[in-house]
């Protein structure tokens, strides 16, 4: 799978750990920055990752900032993106199964590296179930079209 990744300066410490983990599992990772600890703005990287996913250039995306909240809001502004902030694996798994999320946001100040990798693995393991969830995902898609 080709996975886009991006972060602001706060997420930079966690990003290489996730990239290495994904590559060891056979994924291709496209890094959209930042690659500096100089203060920067998370919307830049949330947008870049989300656009790569929305365009189909990457199948999934992972974004990082201090809490995961700001960068997930930025990613969700891009048409076709369903980004989720997760701080534990169960929600990550169910976000894929029930909501067909395509971008995962993590808070580098909220989760440590070991927990972050468990969250990433759970999220990637989740497969959208459709069925009773399809109606709600269709409703989210319709809301997205209203923008």
ZIVENQUI-V496898 format. One record per backbone hydrogen bond with DSSP energy under -0.5 kcal/mol. NH is the residue of the N-H (numbers start at 1). CO is the residue of the C=O. If there is no record, write none. Layout:
nh=NH co=CO
nh=NH co=CO
//
This chain:
nh=3 co=1
nh=3 co=28
nh=4 co=60
nh=5 co=30
nh=6 co=62
nh=7 co=33
nh=8 co=64
nh=12 co=8
nh=13 co=10
nh=14 co=11
nh=15 co=11
nh=16 co=12
nh=18 co=14
nh=19 co=15
nh=20 co=16
nh=21 co=17
nh=22 co=18
nh=23 co=19
nh=24 co=20
nh=25 co=21
nh=25 co=22
nh=26 co=23
nh=27 co=22
nh=28 co=1
nh=30 co=3
nh=31 co=29
nh=32 co=5
nh=32 co=30
nh=42 co=40
nh=44 co=41
nh=45 co=41
nh=45 co=42
nh=46 co=42
nh=47 co=43
nh=48 co=44
nh=49 co=45
nh=50 co=46
nh=51 co=47
nh=52 co=48
nh=53 co=49
nh=54 co=50
nh=55 co=51
nh=56 co=52
nh=56 co=53
nh=57 co=52
nh=58 co=52
nh=59 co=2
nh=60 co=2
nh=61 co=102
nh=62 co=4
nh=63 co=104
nh=64 co=6
nh=65 co=106
nh=72 co=68
nh=73 co=69
nh=74 co=70
nh=75 co=71
nh=76 co=72
nh=77 co=73
nh=77 co=74
nh=78 co=75
nh=81 co=78
nh=84 co=103
nh=86 co=84
nh=86 co=105
nh=92 co=88
nh=93 co=89
nh=94 co=90
nh=95 co=91
nh=96 co=92
nh=96 co=93
nh=97 co=93
nh=98 co=94
nh=99 co=94
nh=99 co=95
nh=100 co=96
nh=101 co=95
nh=102 co=82
nh=103 co=82
nh=104 co=61
nh=105 co=84
nh=106 co=63
nh=108 co=65
nh=108 co=106
nh=109 co=66
nh=110 co=107
nh=111 co=107
nh=116 co=112
nh=117 co=113
nh=118 co=114
nh=119 co=115
nh=120 co=116
nh=121 co=117
nh=122 co=118
nh=123 co=119
nh=124 co=120
nh=125 co=121
nh=126 co=122
nh=129 co=97
nh=130 co=97
nh=133 co=130
nh=134 co=131
nh=135 co=131
nh=137 co=133
nh=138 co=134
nh=139 co=135
nh=140 co=136
nh=141 co=137
nh=142 co=138
nh=143 co=139
nh=144 co=140
nh=145 co=141
nh=146 co=142
nh=147 co=144
//
